[in-house]
């Protein structure tokens, strides 16, 4: 039935793929192959990925985590992670200047 597929993702009992003939997202029962459902149509779809909480790896703590006062990484405006998740840099929104403490914006 399906001739041209792009991308393939497996999650639980189903395969998910893009039918490149009509750009529809398909869900196919991976055990019998006969239960095929079209879930949606997307323009220019070429790849598919499944994002579901159970498939995500646990995130380790990082320098921009929200502190007890609700500020990310202790920064009053914006917290930017470095390439090392343990280091961060604070920045301010337009019109503000970073204070001498490197965290607060004035």
Backbone torsions as a table, in degrees:
resi	resn	phi	psi	omega
1	UNK	NA	-38.5	-174.7
2	UNK	-109.7	124.2	-174.2
3	UNK	-101.6	-39.3	-173.5
4	UNK	-124.6	112.1	-178.9
5	UNK	-114.6	144.3	174.0
6	UNK	-123.6	132.5	177.1
7	UNK	66.1	155.2	178.9
8	UNK	-155.2	131.7	176.3
9	UNK	-131.9	143.4	178.7
10	UNK	-116.5	130.1	175.0
11	UNK	-148.3	124.8	-177.8
12	UNK	51.4	-122.7	-174.7
13	UNK	-91.8	9.6	-172.7
14	UNK	-129.4	152.5	168.3
15	UNK	-101.6	140.2	176.1
16	UNK	-120.5	134.3	-177.0
17	UNK	-151.6	167.9	176.0
18	UNK	-107.8	125.3	174.9
19	UNK	-83.8	107.8	-175.1
20	UNK	-72.0	-10.7	176.2
21	UNK	-69.3	-40.7	-178.2
22	UNK	-129.6	11.5	178.1
23	UNK	56.0	36.3	177.3
24	UNK	-98.8	148.8	175.1
25	UNK	-89.0	125.2	-177.1
26	UNK	-111.9	144.2	172.5
27	UNK	-115.4	122.5	-175.4
28	UNK	-124.7	129.3	176.2
29	UNK	-61.7	121.3	-174.1
30	UNK	-76.4	-11.3	-178.4
31	UNK	-95.2	-30.1	179.8
32	UNK	-121.7	-16.3	175.9
33	UNK	69.8	-5.1	-176.9
34	UNK	-96.0	-23.5	179.7
35	UNK	-84.4	91.3	-177.3
36	UNK	-114.2	126.2	177.9
37	UNK	-125.9	136.5	173.5
38	UNK	-88.1	121.4	-175.1
39	UNK	-93.8	-36.1	-176.9
40	UNK	-167.8	167.0	172.6
41	UNK	-117.2	135.8	179.2
42	UNK	-132.5	135.1	176.5
43	UNK	-68.3	135.4	174.7
44	UNK	58.1	27.5	178.2
45	UNK	-71.7	129.9	-179.8
46	UNK	-128.5	-18.7	-173.3
47	UNK	-141.6	155.8	177.5
48	UNK	-140.7	140.9	177.9
49	UNK	-136.0	147.2	176.6
50	UNK	-101.5	123.6	175.2
51	UNK	-118.4	111.9	-179.3
52	UNK	-146.0	142.9	-173.5
53	UNK	-50.7	-39.8	-178.3
54	UNK	-69.2	-20.4	-179.4
55	UNK	-91.7	-6.3	-177.2
56	UNK	-89.2	142.1	175.3
57	UNK	-77.0	152.7	179.4
58	UNK	-66.6	138.0	180.0
59	UNK	-89.5	130.0	177.4
60	UNK	-77.3	160.2	-179.0
61	UNK	-63.0	153.3	-178.3
62	UNK	-141.9	168.7	-173.0
63	UNK	-68.0	-17.7	-179.4
64	UNK	-100.7	16.0	176.2
65	UNK	-63.0	149.7	-179.1
66	UNK	-68.0	131.6	179.2
67	UNK	-84.0	177.7	-178.1
68	UNK	-59.8	-18.9	-179.9
69	UNK	-94.8	4.6	178.0
70	UNK	84.2	13.2	-179.3
71	UNK	-101.9	127.9	-179.3
72	UNK	-65.5	118.0	179.1
73	UNK	64.0	15.4	-177.1
74	UNK	81.0	3.9	180.0
75	UNK	-86.1	139.2	-178.3
76	UNK	-74.8	-24.8	-180.0
77	UNK	-120.6	-73.1	-171.4
78	UNK	-127.3	134.7	177.2
79	UNK	-114.2	125.1	178.8
80	UNK	-113.4	124.3	176.8
81	UNK	-76.1	143.8	172.6
82	UNK	-82.6	-178.8	178.5
83	UNK	-64.1	-21.1	174.2
84	UNK	-98.5	120.5	-174.8
85	UNK	-61.3	-9.7	-178.7
86	UNK	-89.1	-11.3	-178.3
87	UNK	-115.0	151.1	-179.5
88	UNK	-146.3	163.9	174.8
89	UNK	-131.8	134.5	176.6
90	UNK	-91.0	142.9	176.2
91	UNK	-134.2	162.4	-179.0
92	UNK	-114.3	155.0	173.9
93	UNK	-68.0	162.9	179.4
94	UNK	-54.1	134.1	178.8
95	UNK	94.5	-4.4	179.9
96	UNK	-117.3	157.5	179.3
97	UNK	-121.0	139.1	178.2
98	UNK	-69.5	129.4	-179.4
99	UNK	-72.9	170.3	-177.2
100	UNK	-64.3	-19.9	178.4
101	UNK	-77.7	-7.1	179.4
102	UNK	74.0	9.6	-177.8
103	UNK	-129.4	-40.0	-175.2
104	UNK	-92.6	151.1	-180.0
105	UNK	-113.3	138.1	-178.7
106	UNK	-124.4	NA	NA
